[in-house]
């Protein structure tokens, strides 16, 4: 089992490097506004996968469960942004919009203030009045629905949320930790392959992967005796 884990982790590290390189390569001579969002997601996937390869060696299924959900979230967003240019533009604004939303909430609760540099006077209320209502991000559930992969959200994402929100058992038995580690690493590998396939198919051929191919890459078509 330790050798199997080591082998899987080495493969994940290689795939992480491949995704990072793919995010930089010039695949098509036809520019698209979608490309920047795809490359951004690829980099995020690469970093998440690199982290899981390290955690796998320490046999940490709790942390692996949390990161695998983050990786699946990135995969769903990837499918969502390549389905429509407007969605790609929205995705590129998510981080700044969310920062704006959280900042305004903190200001309204009196936990954050805006002050003039000249005399240190508080202008928080004036700032909020002129700032306007912050834009909301699109939830992962909605992204999955709009991208036509809600089944992936239902089958994987909901259950992965148990680890994310601390609603699953923390495994302490050594043998069980090892077995759970292998399961998580296989899932991460499947999501990693699916993300790479989807991204390269878009960047190189300007095509979307069909759901049957995604099911195959994610292992949803496999049967167990």
C-alpha positions in Angstrom: 0.0 0.0 0.0 2.7 2.6 0.8 4.3 2.0 -2.6 0.9 2.4 -4.3 0.4 5.7 -2.5 3.9 6.9 -3.5 3.2 6.0 -7.1 -0.1 7.8 -7.2 1.4 10.9 -5.6 4.2 10.9 -8.1 1.7 10.7 -11.0 -0.3 13.6 -9.4 2.8 15.7 -9.1 3.6 15.2 -12.8 0.0 16.0 -13.8 0.2 19.1 -11.7 3.2 20.3 -13.6 1.5 19.5 -16.9 -1.5 21.6 -16.0 0.7 24.5 -15.0 2.5 24.3 -18.3 -0.7 24.0 -20.3 -2.0 27.2 -18.7 1.0 29.0 -20.3 1.2 27.4 -23.7 -0.3 29.1 -26.7 -2.7 26.5 -28.1 -4.8 28.4 -30.6 -4.2 31.4 -32.9 -7.8 32.4 -32.4 -8.1 34.4 -29.2 -11.1 34.1 -26.9 -12.2 35.9 -23.8 -12.8 32.5 -22.3 -9.1 31.6 -22.4 -8.0 33.8 -19.4 -10.6 32.2 -17.1 -9.6 28.7 -18.3 -5.9 29.4 -17.7 -6.7 30.8 -14.2 -8.6 27.7 -13.3 -5.9 25.5 -14.6 -3.3 27.2 -12.4 -5.6 26.7 -9.4 -6.1 23.0 -10.2 -2.3 22.6 -10.6 -1.7 24.0 -7.2 -4.4 22.0 -5.5 -3.1 18.8 -7.1 0.4 19.6 -6.1 -0.7 20.0 -2.5 -2.6 16.7 -2.6 0.5 14.8 -3.8 2.3 16.0 -0.7 -0.6 15.2 1.7 -1.0 11.8 0.2 2.5 10.8 1.3 1.6 11.8 4.9 -1.6 9.7 4.6 -3.9 12.6 5.6 -7.4 11.7 4.3 -9.1 14.6 6.2 -7.1 17.2 4.4 -7.3 15.3 1.1 -11.1 15.2 1.3 -11.2 19.0 1.7 -8.9 19.7 -1.2 -10.6 17.2 -3.5 -13.8 19.2 -3.0 -12.0 22.4 -3.9 -10.6 20.6 -7.0 -14.1 19.5 -8.0 -15.4 23.0 -7.5 -12.7 24.3 -10.0 -13.7 21.6 -12.4 -17.3 22.6 -12.3 -16.3 26.3 -12.8 -14.2 25.2 -15.8 -17.1 23.6 -17.5 -19.3 26.6 -16.7 -16.9 29.2 -18.1 -16.3 27.5 -21.4 -20.0 27.1 -22.1 -20.6 30.9 -22.5 -18.3 34.0 -23.0 -20.5 36.0 -20.6 -19.9 33.4 -17.9 -16.2 33.6 -18.4 -16.3 37.4 -17.9 -18.4 36.9 -14.8 -16.0 34.4 -13.4 -13.1 36.8 -13.9 -14.9 39.3 -11.7 -15.7 36.8 -8.9 -12.7 37.5 -6.6 -13.0 41.3 -6.6 -16.8 41.2 -6.3 -16.5 38.8 -3.3 -13.9 41.0 -1.7 -16.2 44.0 -2.2 -19.2 42.2 -0.7 -17.3 41.0 2.4 -15.8 44.4 2.9 -19.1 46.1 2.8 -20.6 43.6 5.2 -17.8 44.3 7.7 -18.3 48.1 7.3 -22.0 47.8 7.9 -21.3 45.8 11.1 -18.8 48.5 12.3 -15.8 46.1 12.0 -14.1 47.9 9.2 -13.9 51.6 8.4 -12.8 54.0 5.6 -10.9 57.1 6.8 -9.4 60.0 5.0 -5.6 60.1 4.9 -5.5 63.8 5.5 -7.2 64.0 8.9 -8.2 60.4 9.7 -11.9 61.3 9.6 -14.3 58.4 9.2 -16.1 58.5 5.9 -17.4 54.9 6.0 -21.1 55.8 5.6 -20.4 58.1 2.6 -18.3 55.4 1.0 -21.0 52.8 1.4 -23.7 55.2 0.0 -21.6 55.8 -3.1 -20.3 52.3 -3.5 -23.5 50.6 -4.6 -24.7 47.1 -3.9 -22.0 44.5 -4.4 -22.5 41.9 -7.1 -23.1 38.3 -6.1 -21.1 35.4 -7.4 -22.8 32.5 -9.1 -23.1 29.5 -6.7 -21.4 26.2 -7.6 -24.8 24.5 -7.7 -26.0 27.0 -10.2 -22.8 26.7 -12.3 -23.3 22.9 -12.4 -26.9 23.2 -13.5 -26.1 25.8 -16.2 -23.1 23.8 -17.4 -25.3 20.7 -17.7 -23.3 18.6 -15.2 -25.6 18.8 -12.2 -25.2 15.0 -11.8 -21.6 15.6 -11.0 -22.6 18.1 -8.3 -25.1 15.7 -6.8 -23.0 12.5 -6.9 -19.7 14.0 -5.8 -19.8 17.6 -4.6 -22.6 17.2 -2.0 -20.9 14.2 -0.3 -17.4 15.9 -0.5 -18.9 18.8 1.5 -19.1 16.6 4.5 -15.3 16.7 4.9 -15.2 20.4 4.0 -17.7 21.3 6.8 -16.4 18.9 9.5 -19.4 16.6 9.3 -17.4 13.4 8.6 -15.5 11.2 10.9 -11.8 11.9 11.4 -10.1 8.6 10.8 -7.4 7.7 13.3 -6.8 4.0 12.7 -3.6 3.6 10.7 -4.9 1.0 8.2 -8.2 2.8 7.7 -6.3 6.1 7.1 -4.2 4.4 4.5 -7.2 3.0 2.7 -9.1 6.3 2.8 -6.0 8.0 1.5 -5.9 5.8 -1.6 -9.6 6.3 -2.2 -9.2 10.1 -2.1 -6.1 10.0 -4.3 -7.9 8.0 -6.9 -10.8 10.5 -6.9 -8.3 13.4 -7.1 -6.6 11.7 -10.0 -9.9 11.3 -11.9 -10.9 15.0 -11.4 -7.4 16.0 -12.4 -7.6 14.0 -15.7 -11.1 15.4 -16.4 -10.0 19.0 -15.8 -7.0 18.6 -18.0 -9.1 17.0 -20.8 -11.7 19.8 -20.6 -9.2 22.6 -20.6 -7.0 21.3 -23.4 -10.0 20.4 -25.6 -11.1 24.0 -25.3 -7.7 25.7 -25.6 -6.7 23.6 -28.6 -9.9 22.7 -30.4 -12.5 25.2 -29.1 -14.7 22.3 -28.1 -16.6 21.2 -25.0 -16.3 17.6 -23.7 -19.6 15.7 -23.9 -21.1 14.3 -20.7 -20.4 10.7 -21.6 -16.7 11.4 -21.9 -16.8 13.3 -18.5 -18.5 10.3 -16.9 -15.8 8.1 -18.3 -13.0 10.3 -17.0 -14.6 10.6 -13.6 -15.2 6.9 -13.3 -18.9 7.1 -13.2 -19.4 4.5 -15.9 -17.3 1.9 -14.0 -19.1 -1.0 -12.4 -17.9 -3.0 -9.4 -18.5 -6.7 -9.0 
